[in-house]
Amino acid sequence: MSALSRAAVLTLLAGCADPAAPATMADTGPAPEAWDPVDYVDPMIATGGIGYQVGCGFPGAGTPNGLVKLSPDTANSSGAALGAYRGGGYHYDDVYVQGFSHMHLYAVGLTDYGLVGVMPVDGMTADKTTEAGYRAAFDHADEVAVPGRYTLSLDAPAVTVDLSATPHTGVHRYTFAPSAEAPTLLIDLGHVMDGSVVKSAAIDLDPASGRLSGWMRTDGAMARADFTVWFDGVVSPPPSDWGVWASEGALEPGATAAAGEADGLRLGGWLSFDQPEIDVQIGISTVDADGAAANLAAERVADVNSAAAAAWETWRDALSVVRPSGGTDRDRTIFATALYHSRMMPTEFTDADLRYRGFDQEIHQSDRRWYTDMSLWDTYRTLHPLYTALWPDLHADVLDSLAPMVTQGGGLPRWPLATWDGGFMVGTPATIIAAEAALKGLDGWDADTVLDFAVDQATGGVVGAYGAPPDVTHLDRTGYYPEDLVGRSVANTQEVAISDYALGLAVQARGGDPALVEQLLARGATWEPLYDPATGWVHGRMSDGTFGELGDVGIWNGDYAEGNARQYLWMAPHVPERLIAVLGGAEVVEPRLVEFFEEAAIDAADDIEGLPETWYWHGNEVDLHAAWLFGWLGRPDLTQTWVDWIWGRWYGTGPDGLAGNDDGGTLSAWAAWAAMGIYPLAGTDRYALGAPQFPTLDVQFGEGHTLHIERIGAGTVTRVELDGVVVDTPDLRHADLLAGHTLTFVAEGP
């Protein structure tokens, strides 16, 4: 069957588009008022890549931070779908589609979800109770993805798949070719992502009304607790034939219900139709069956076209908080898609009636949206500061979601996933995002509950049920986490130093106890004893004060978390002045930092793809701030040089357009900051200065405030002004940007 083109899909959405906006990407820069970000978003970016440069994104349909992310799950030519390449269920090099499921994580290095799978087939046979029997070959020439809509034309079976979503429902249309003998839809509750296991499930079909409902409970590959999702849907027209299965290959034609419990359960149902065009809308709930039905009722749409039009408008509104002018098509695509990917996660887990299932596994009634799915070790660096700046009301809801995790579950999470903490990585990143937002003055959330718990945990008064740091008494006894007592000792020391420093600043800003403030701010320096002047590196130190073996500084070892000594040398973004002083001063640090990037550029030019970078590594999080440190060396020109290099080398418009896992929007948010010419220093209210990637940007920076950013002249920026006053520091404060109206970067020279 012929594919819908991108232009055709955009035309379908024209009813909700700005008539002045181009239907396809323009060749010249629009005026600020003509910028329509949805025209430039390409959901296929970050769906490909290899090795450590795999993107793990997905191209499917969703709404900003919505529960439902309806997307294809794919497999390679052998039918394998290993999780390392498919954190979002999809990899661009794959050749098979094996279902369209309703829930996905965005661009993480492991898999989970892939729940409530639907697949079109031509007639039902016993082999189609598993992916091996129903998967279908596909071609990217027959695939189009735009914000809120995904279409794919398959040849065997000959059917066009058209998908959209509302926050809590998936909206499908399947159009079979006239040659189809028995247009059929499978609802496969045995389908999950690699490493996950279905533990129990049930399905009920009501052929007369076209209703289908049920639930599935999984032990996810990432989740630390079993997780249940309920669904309630309706198909049109009503089916002409149906059945269920409760184990692989065991078809029960004419049956309308099945239930089972077993590790690796294969259970599902099918609906066959006399007509070629089938519309489906399925409500999803993480609360209960009533929630799934209510979500469907609350978000019922006429068809996939109306759902896609509404999603398009919602995305336009969400992404219009920044309006750039000028730039190339490539710049616009990278930037618009970065904003789009920044709104994939966290995920809203409240139902339409604002009930949610909390970390105590009980149902709670809220008066606001509750969010989970936060890759906090990654996202605290770029994504959460971006939310504070661009979407403060949303971020207040996200931060308020941490309070029930404390009161219901007993801890501040490190990687909240569904209704428990996944516990991945190190440190206490939830403390950083909460303290930093409080320091920046973001209100409207339960900061007292979150920050009071963070203080108790940091000072040894409580150990959280999850997300807790290593024993903090080590920090009081030795001044760092000893290598012989704590795993990943350097990474833990540095991460907790950022957390405690951020917490100290927040307590100070809130008028807290000066002695507590002094203690926490001092903890921000616990990384310093790990600097070894004899070697010039930060590395593991024993509890007796002696340094452990350094080893090869370009190789990962047990001192660090996903990085090496070269990358962790710079891991003190909260105190750049002190970092430079400890490392020997500007005259020592500048050549080392230049070498860090020059060697990275040489390696990147060799184009050895798929391997971890051993110098600056943009595909991981540890050193993302490093290019922004040159301002404290008196070389802001080098910040511009290397940020421009990163923008040009590690961002692109193809499926491999990111340097690695986006990790819930972390790399995308970095690009958004780079486009604006400023970058947040983690755990503080400070922004390093660089230079914007566009001639002008109008930014809704904070609630009800517009910051106009402009770049005047060609060449290297030599002067920065805020409302006409020269900025004589390498950074600005959050309050400065909230009060300022025009941030000007003046370039002089060729």
Summary of the structure (lengths in Angstrom):
residues: 750
radius of gyration: 25.8
end to end distance: 53.0
largest distance: 79.4
contacts: 2865
relative contact order: 0.10
helix: 31%
strand: 24%
